[in-house]
Amino acid sequence: MSSPSATQDRYPYQNEPIWSRSEKIVARRAFDAALGRELREVIQETQKMASQIQQSSDLWDLEHYLTERRKEIDRKYDYRYSQLTHVFGKLLHEKRLREEELGGLREDKLESIRSFVKFLAEDTAA
């Protein structure tokens, strides 16, 4: 029989969802797909900006764009299981991910993701 502290050590955050092996596979695939699409957008924009460089200020504009996009992507794409429902909610809200790509997640996780999408939509509308 396990003691309460052993259970606490195993699951340190009471409200953190538990991800099954199959859900982890679905989550990784969806996460990587969305990240790949966003990075392709950055590459395309970077190529466009680079092809239009005429003077040194254009070069620094490109550097600024890349720095800001890197920071934004680093903040957005957080692959900790405790954060994934929010990450997926944000990606759905931004249309970077389709709900079909999350097929295979349990309904409790999908509900949490949908709830966050709704929150973001209401927050944006306000």
C-alpha positions as CSV (number, residue, x, y, z in Angstrom):
1,M,0.0,0.0,0.0
2,S,1.4,3.4,-0.9
3,S,1.6,6.3,1.5
4,P,0.0,9.6,0.6
5,S,3.4,11.2,0.2
6,A,4.4,8.6,-2.4
7,T,1.3,9.4,-4.4
8,Q,2.0,13.1,-4.0
9,D,5.5,12.7,-5.3
10,R,4.3,10.8,-8.3
11,Y,1.6,13.4,-9.2
12,P,2.8,16.7,-7.7
13,Y,0.0,18.8,-9.2
14,Q,-3.4,17.7,-8.2
15,N,-5.2,19.3,-11.2
16,E,-2.6,18.3,-13.8
17,P,-4.1,15.9,-16.3
18,I,-2.6,12.5,-16.8
19,W,-1.6,11.7,-20.3
20,S,-1.8,8.1,-21.6
21,R,0.8,6.8,-24.0
22,S,-1.5,7.1,-27.0
23,E,-2.5,10.6,-26.0
24,K,1.2,11.6,-25.7
25,I,1.7,10.4,-29.3
26,V,-1.3,12.4,-30.6
27,A,-0.2,15.5,-28.6
28,R,3.4,15.3,-29.9
29,R,2.2,14.9,-33.5
30,A,-0.3,17.8,-33.3
31,F,2.3,20.0,-31.5
32,D,5.0,19.3,-34.1
33,A,2.6,19.9,-37.0
34,A,1.6,23.3,-35.7
35,L,5.1,24.3,-34.9
36,G,6.3,23.2,-38.3
37,R,3.6,25.2,-40.0
38,E,4.4,28.3,-38.0
39,L,8.2,27.9,-38.7
40,R,7.5,27.6,-42.4
41,E,5.6,30.9,-42.2
42,V,8.6,32.5,-40.5
43,I,10.9,31.1,-43.2
44,Q,8.7,32.4,-46.0
45,E,8.5,35.9,-44.4
46,T,12.2,35.9,-43.7
47,Q,13.0,35.0,-47.3
48,K,10.7,37.7,-48.6
49,M,12.2,40.3,-46.2
50,A,15.8,39.2,-47.1
51,S,15.1,39.6,-50.8
52,Q,14.0,43.2,-50.3
53,I,17.0,44.3,-48.3
54,Q,18.2,47.6,-49.8
55,Q,20.0,49.3,-46.9
56,S,21.4,48.5,-43.5
57,S,18.2,49.4,-41.7
58,D,16.4,46.7,-43.6
59,L,18.9,44.2,-42.3
60,W,18.2,45.3,-38.7
61,D,14.5,45.1,-39.4
62,L,15.0,41.5,-40.4
63,E,17.0,40.8,-37.3
64,H,14.3,42.4,-35.1
65,Y,11.6,40.4,-36.8
66,L,13.4,37.1,-36.3
67,T,14.2,37.9,-32.7
68,E,10.6,38.8,-31.9
69,R,9.2,35.7,-33.7
70,R,11.7,33.4,-31.9
71,K,10.6,34.9,-28.5
72,E,6.9,34.5,-29.4
73,I,7.3,30.9,-30.6
74,D,9.4,30.0,-27.6
75,R,6.7,31.3,-25.3
76,K,3.8,29.7,-27.2
77,Y,5.2,26.2,-27.8
78,D,5.6,24.8,-24.3
79,Y,5.6,21.0,-24.4
80,R,5.0,20.4,-20.7
81,Y,2.0,18.1,-20.2
82,S,0.8,20.5,-17.5
83,Q,0.6,23.3,-20.2
84,L,-0.5,21.4,-23.3
85,T,-4.3,22.0,-23.0
86,H,-3.6,25.8,-22.9
87,V,-1.0,25.5,-25.7
88,F,-3.5,23.6,-27.9
89,G,-6.3,26.0,-27.0
90,K,-4.1,28.9,-28.1
91,L,-3.1,27.2,-31.3
92,L,-6.8,26.3,-32.1
93,H,-7.8,29.9,-31.4
94,E,-5.0,31.2,-33.8
95,K,-6.1,28.6,-36.4
96,R,-2.6,27.0,-36.3
97,L,-4.2,23.7,-35.3
98,R,-7.4,21.9,-36.3
99,E,-9.4,20.1,-33.7
100,E,-9.3,17.0,-35.9
101,E,-5.5,16.9,-35.2
102,L,-6.3,16.3,-31.5
103,G,-8.4,13.2,-32.3
104,G,-7.5,10.5,-29.8
105,L,-7.3,12.8,-26.7
106,R,-9.8,12.0,-24.0
107,E,-12.9,14.1,-23.7
108,D,-11.8,15.8,-20.5
109,K,-8.7,17.2,-22.2
110,L,-10.7,18.2,-25.3
111,E,-13.2,20.0,-23.0
112,S,-10.4,21.8,-21.3
113,I,-8.9,22.9,-24.6
114,R,-12.3,24.0,-26.0
115,S,-12.9,26.0,-22.8
116,F,-9.6,27.8,-23.2
117,V,-10.5,28.6,-26.9
118,K,-13.8,30.0,-25.7
119,F,-12.0,32.1,-23.1
120,L,-9.5,33.5,-25.6
121,A,-12.3,34.3,-28.1
122,E,-14.3,36.2,-25.4
123,D,-11.1,37.9,-24.2
124,T,-10.3,39.0,-27.8
125,A,-13.8,40.3,-28.4
126,A,-13.8,42.4,-25.2
